[in-house]
Amino acid sequence: MSARARGIFAKHGLNVELLFIQLNSTMRAKFIKLPPPVIKTMRLTPLKATVEPAEIRFRLDVMKSQNMLSHDIDVDKMIWR
């Protein structure tokens, strides 16, 4: 798929790869090793690729309480925006 087409999909908030995998049951059958009719009945759970600072902060706090970290870590510097 061209970069222009990917840009159009992205502009509308569509993940091209996920859309392609959901629509192409034959391709999924090749990797999952199930017959295409079975694959067509399956639904994929949409994946979330965002990480909130509070989620990381919670884990770092747990690690700190268990002496797994020797110093504080600035969560805002860990997330690229």
N, C-alpha and C positions, 0 to 999 in steps of 0.2 A: 504494500500500500504506500502511496506517495506521502511525502511530508505534508503536502497541501491537504490531502484527504484526512490525515491524522489530525491536523489542525482544526479542520471543520468539526470532526467528532469531538475533540477536546473542548472546543468553544461551546458545545452544547452539553458538556459534562459527561460525555460517554467515554468509557474505557474501551478502546478498540480491541485490545487483546482479550479482555473478559467477554466482550460481546461476541467475538469470533469463536471463542471456546464454547460458549453457551449455545451458539447456533450450529456448530459443526460437530454433531454427535459421532460421526465416523472417525474424526480425528481423535476425539476423546476415547473412543472404543479401542483405538490402537494402543494408547498408553495405559488405560485402566484395565484392559483385558476383559471387558464385558461386551456382550453382543450389542450392536447399535440400537435394537428395539428397547433394550433395558436402559441404555444410556438416555434415550429420548424421554423416558419417564422420570429421570432424575432431575432434581433442581439443585443448582449451585447456590450456595449462600454467598451473598455479596460480601466482598472483603473490604474492610476499612483500612486505609493506609495512613491515617493521621494519628499522631501521638500527641496527647495533651500534656503540658508541663506537670499538671497535678499527678498524672499517672506515674511519671518518672520520679517526681519528688517523693511520692509515697514509697516507692521501691528503694530509693536512696536512703530515706529515713529508716527503713527496716534494716538495711545493710549497716548503717551507722550504729543503730542500737545493738547490733550483733558484733560490733567491732570489726566489721569487714572493710571499713573505710577509715583512713587515718585523718582525713580532713573533709571539710564541707566542699560540695561541688555545686557550681552555679548551673542550675538546670536550663536557664535561658540561653546560656552559651552552648549547650549541647544540641539544641534543636535548630536546624537550618531552616530558615523561612525564605 
